[in-house]
């Protein structure tokens, strides 16, 4: 099949590459001319394991083409994906201006019937808004062309997006009208057939239910994280070890071990934005989303947790202090720093006069892009180099190569042998036996600090 993807960001590029890999022809459209030029040269704008060879091989095979021309993209595809960003508006709601702009471009250039697919994460009712925008544009052209608008939300994890796309656990297809149902089922069954061989992963529903499914999934996962962080805060005050609690409740198959790791807060482009957006949708319809508001509030507070530990240990004035920081990205296997806890920690340290020496396996360029050149931030080439001359170590991301460091080197290099661990990577007793003061989330000296 011929498919066009509008918006070659994280979701759009992964979806395009995977569709091309299974044999579809894909046209990628983006308004960023520099990005398109770089993609044509084989330069991938994001770090995602497995994505670069996928894009490069399918570009060389001619199954992926890149363009800035909306007209070319509309003409190319039978199915047109909208995968542009939906950034939070000032009130926290998702801003649909880019989605609606693409919808209008599609309607402007459409010469034959098309299926338009919302792949972007959009509020409930967005498929209807896209259809309304297309209809208005076609009417202004004096055209009565038929079209369909479908909701097909993505469920990709950064760091595992290619695999998630290749081996989806579900494929949600939301259809707007009963008249569209049979044609949509046939087209999408063909489109996703390569991913649906072992068992039927396709779930057809109405478009509004599909839109809410996406938000509900992300908000549920965010809720599990905030719940465990709430438990960690309680554990500190009662003298319990949250890691023991995690193991105790995770063994219950109704709960499981996924997303019950306490830490210094969630970040990224999805959870913070989607919790806010669904909360705003609820408020607009007159419902107070108490749980969603609590999830968001707990997460905001949790992002200050490491700074609170640091202040408890060193005092409020950190002038002249230098902190080694391991992990800038919001999670491993990505260079994404959107809403990353590391940003909250660094900004809190800077506000108190401290300097940061940071290392991350992938997010160094992104950090440089965000913060530019400043005297109180030095990006180091290795995690060991970040320790040199530092008063303490702060860990914000659970990268694999942070899990088994040389503790003797850490102790001998730091001015003070102190670790503030936002991801609970180590065992407190082991570090205490080595003479290292260890603050983690809901265990170690963090418990002692609260009890004191």
N, C-alpha and C positions, 0 to 999 in steps of 0.2 A: 504494500500500500504506500501511497504518497502522503507524508505527514509534514505539516509545518509547525514549528514551535516559535512563538513570539515571546521574547525575553530570555536571553541566554545567560542567566545567572546560575545559581547553584542547582535549583530544581530543573530548570529548562535544559541545561547542558547535560546533566546526568540522564534525563529522560530521552533526549535526542540521541545520545551516544548508545544507550541500551537498545532503543528501537532500531537503530541502524545496525547494531551488532547482530540482531536476529533476522535481518534481511529487508527491513523497510527502507524506503528512500526518504531522507529527512532534510528539510530546508530550515535553517536556523536564522531567525530575523532578530536584530537588535538595533536600537537607535545609536548605540555607542560605536562610532566608526573605528576608533582605535582598537576596541576590543575585537571587533570583527576582523580587522586587518591582522591582529596578532593571532587569532584563532586560525586564520587561513595559513599562517606561517607555522602552525603547530604549537603555539604558546598557550598553555591553559591558564586561565586567570585565577583559579582556585586550587587549593590542595585537597585532593580527595583520593584515597588509595584506589588504584586501578583505573582511574578516569583518563589519565593522560594517554596511555597506550591505546585505549578504546577509541578515543577521539581521533588520534593520529592515524590509526590503521583504517578506520572507516572513512576518514577524509581522503586518504590515499586511494581507497577503493572506489571513491566517488559516491558512497552512500550518504555522506553528509556534505552539504554545501552551506556556505555562510553568506549572508547579504544584509545590507541595511535597507533594502527596498521592500516596503510593505506590499506593494503591488505584486512584486515577484513572488513573495511568500504566499499571498492569497491565491494567486494563479496556480502555484505548485501543488498545494495540498488538497486532498479530499477531506481530511480532518485537520482542523486548525486548533492547536493548543495555545491557550493564553497562560503564560508562566511568569508574568512580571511581578514585581514586588507590590506588597500591600502594607506600606509602613504605617505605624500608629499615628493617628491624627492627634491634635492637641488634647482631646478628651479621652484618648486611649482607644477609640474605635479604629477599625481598619480603614485606611484611605483607599478608595477604589478608583482614583483618578487615572492611574496607569492602565488598569483593567478596562475601564470604559473607553479610554483613548484607543486602545487596541481594537476593541469592539467596533468603534466608529471607523477605524481604518479598514477593517475587514469589510464592513458594509459598503464603504466607499468604492472598494476595488472588486467586489464580488460580481462575477459574471454568470456563474452557475451555482446551483444549490451547494451548501457547505454544512458541515457539522462543526460547531464552535464549542470548544471544551475549556471550561474553567479548571485549570490545574493549580492556579494560585490559591492560597488559603484565603477564603473570602467569607464574609458574614452570611448568615442565613438570609435568603432572598436575593442574593447576588446574581444567580442565574436569570431571575426575572428582570433584574435591572439591566443585565447585558442584553437580553432579548429586546427589552424596550428601546435601548440605545440603537441596536441594529435595525429594528423596525422603523424608528424615526428617521434614520439616515436613508434607508431604502425608500421610504415614502417621499423624502425630499428629492430623491432621484427619479421618482415616478416609477419605481420598480416593484414588482410583486414576487420577486424571487423567494423560493422557500428556503428555510434554514432550520436548524435545530441547535439548541444550547444545552449542553450536558455538564453536569458537575462530576469531576473525576479527581478527587483530592489525592495528594501524595502522602505517603507515610514513610518517608526516608529519614534515616538517622545519619547525621553527619559523621564521617569516619567509616560508615558502612553502607553508604548510599547506593553504590553500584551493585553490591550484593542484594540489598533490599529491593532494588528495581528488577534485578534478574530473577530473584526468588521471592516474590511478594507473598506475605501471609494472607492478604486479601486485596481484591481489586474492586473498589466501590464505584458504581456507575449510577449517577442520579439523573433521572429523566424528567423533564419538565411537564410534558403532556402525554396523555394516553395515545394520542395519534402518532407520536414519535417513537413509541415503545418498540414495536417490531423491527423497524429499520435500525434503531440504535443498538438493539440486542445483536442483530446480525453483524453490523459493522464492528462493534467492539469485541465481539467473540472472535472475529477474524484478526483484529489488531493485536489482541492479547493472547491469541492461541499458543504462541511459543512459551508463554509463562504459565500456562494453565493445563499442562499435560498430565502431571501426576495426580492431581485432584482439582476439583472445581473451586477456584478461588474467587470467582466473580459473584458479586452481590449487587443485584439490581434493586433500586429503590427510587423514591421520588427525590427531586433535586434538593429540596430543603432538608430532608433527612440526611442526605449525603453531605451537605455543607455542615450541618450540626455534628455529624459523626467525626469529622476532622477535628473540630474544636473540642469535642468531648474527649477524644483520645488524648490529645495533648494536655488538656486540663486534668484528666485523671492521673497521668504520669507526673505532672507538676505537683498534684495534691499528695501523691505518695512521697515525693521528695520532701515537701514542706512538713508532712506529718512526721517523718523520721527526724527532721531537724528540730521539730517541737519536742519529740521524745528525747533527743540528745540534750536539749536545754533542761529538761526535767531531770535527766540522768545526772547531770552535773550538780544539781541542787540536792539530790538524794544520795549521792555517792555511789551511783551505779555505773557500769561500763556499757555504753551504748552498743559496742560491738558484740558483746555477749547477748544483749537484748535482740540485736538484729538476727543473730544466728538462731535464737530461740523462736522468734516469730516467723522467720523465713522458712523454717522446716514445715510449717503449716501450708499445705498445697493450695489452700484458699487464698493465701497471701503471697507466697513465693519470694524469691530473692531479688527479683528485678526491681530496680528503682527504690530500694529501701536502704541505700547507703547514705548515711548522714554526711554532711560536708559544709562547705562555705557558700552554699547557694547555687541555684541553677542559672544558666545564662543562655546565650545563643540567640538565633533569629526567630525561634518558634515559641518556646514556652512563655517567656515574659510577655511577648506581643499577643499571643493567643489567649492567655488568661485575662489580660486587660480587655481585649476585643470582645470576648464572650461576656465578660462582666458588663461591658458597656451596652451590648445588645440587650442583656437582661434588664438593665436599668431603663433603657428606652421603652421597653414594653411594660414597664411598671412593676418589675419584679426585683427585689433586692437580693443579689447573689451573695449571701453571707459567706458561704464556704469559699467561693472564688476570691472574695476580698481578703479573707483570712490567709489563703494560700499566698497571695501576692504580698501581703504585709509581712508574713513570716519570712519570705524569701528576701525581701529588702533588708530586714533586720539581720538575717543570717549572713548577708554579704559584708556586714560590719564586724562579724565575729572575730576574725583574725586580728583586725585592728584593735578590738577591745582586749584581746589577750596580750597584744604587744604593749598597749598602754598600761595594763595591769602589771606587767613585768618591768617595764622601763620607765613608766611615768608618762604624763601627757606631753612633756617637752622632749622631742626627739632630735633636737638640733645637734648636729655633729655625728649622728648615728648613721650607719650604712647597713642596709638590709639586702642580703642575697635573696632573689626571688626566682623560684623554679616553677615554670608553667605560666604562660600568658594566654593561651587559647582557652575557650570556655570548657573544652573537653579534649581528650586525646584524639589523635589522627585527623586533626583539622587545623587550619590557621585562622579560624574565625574567632574574633575577639568581641563580637557584638554582645553586650550585656555580660561580659566575662567578669567573674569575681575578682580576678587579678586587677582589673581597672579600679574597682572600689578600694581594694587594699592599697594599691600604689598611690591613688589620689589622697587617701586618708594619711598615709605616711608623709607625703609631700606637704600636706597642710600643716603637719606638726614639725616640719623642718628637716625631715630625714631624706637620705639619698637612697636610690634603689639600683642594684646591679642585677639585671634580669637575664634569664636564659630560657628559651623554648626551642624545641627541635624544629618547629615549622612556622611559628608566628612572629618571628623577629621583624620581617619586612612590614607586616601588618601593624605591629607596634610602632615602628618608625613612621609609618604613614599616619597613624592616629595622633601621635604625640610630637612628632617632629624632633628637632634638636633642643634639648633642655639640659641644664647643668646637673639636675638631680636625678637623671635617668641615664644609665650606661648599659648598653646591650652587649653581653659578653658572648664569646665564641663557644664556650663549653659550660656545663653545669659546675665543673670544678673551678673554672676561672671566676665564676660569679661569687664564689666563697671568699676570694682573696680580699683581705682588709675589711670584711663584713663583720658586724656585731652579732648577727643572728641569721638564720635561714627561715624563709617563708615558702611554703609549698601550696600552690593554688590549683594545679592540674595533675591528674594521676597518669602522666606519661609512663610507659613501661620501663624506660631506662632510669626512672627515679626510684624504682621499687627496691633495688638492692645496691645502695650506694656504699662507698667506703666510709664507714662511720668514724673510724680513727682519723681519716683525713679531714672530715667535717669538724671533729672535735679540735684537732690541732690547728686548723686554719682559721676558724671563727674566733673573733676576739672573746666572745662568750659562747660556750657550747649550748646553744638554745635553738630548738626547732619549733616553729609554729606551723603545724600541718593541717591544712584545710581539707585533706582527703583521707586521713586516717590510714596512711600507708604502712606504718610501723607498729611494733608492739611496745607499749610503754615500759614494761619491765625490762626488756632487752636494752632499751636506750638508757634507762636509769642506771642499769648495771655498768654501762660504759661511761657514766658520768655526764650524760647529756640531759638537760632539762627539756622535757617534751610536752608541748601543748598540742592536743588534738581536739577533735569535736566530740564532746561527751565522754572523754577519757583522759588518762594521764594527768598532767598538772592543771589542765582546764578544770577538772573536778576539784582539785585541791584549792585552786584560785577562788572558785565560787564558795567552797566551804569556809575558806578563810574570811 
